[in-house]
């Protein structure tokens, strides 16, 4: 059960993929920000997006 949003919607609208500079989409179930263009998923830890290419999971 989720207590609140994984990430603030205001922040999500402003974040971009560091590899492609394209918008990210939220995968709330996986707690990740996904770059469909780069094929990468960035983790969200304690509500903080980790936008390091090295920390991303390849899709």
N, C-alpha and C positions, 0 to 999 in steps of 0.2 A: 504494500500500500504506500502510495506517494504522499508525503506531507505537503509538498508545494511544488512549484515548477522547478525543473532541473536547472534552468538558466533564465535569467531575466529577459523577457521578450524585447525590451528596449535594446539590450546589449546584443542579442541575437541578430537583430536587424542591421547592426553595424559591423559585425565580424565577417571577415573574408578568409579564404584559404590562403595560407602563406606561400603555397607553391604556385597557385594559379591566379590569385587575387579575385576569385569568383565567390559569390555568396555561398554560405554553408546552410545545410538544413539539419534540423534537430531530429535525432533518433532517440526519443525519450526512453523507450524500453531498454536500449543498449547504453544509454547515458553517454552518447557520442554526438559530435558534430561531424556531419558527412559532407565531403566534397565529391560530388558525383563526377565532376570533370577530371579531378586528379585521381579518383579511385582510392581515396584515403578517408579514414575515420579517426577523428581526434577525440581523445577521452575528455570527459568532464569529471574532475575530482573535487569533491566537497563544494560543488557549485562553481568551480573555476575551470574554464576551458584551457586545456594544455595544447596550445597551437604550435607545437614543435614537430617538424616533419619527422624527426627521429622517434618521436613518441607515438606517431600515428600508426594505425593498423591498415594494411593494404586490403582492399576489398576484392 
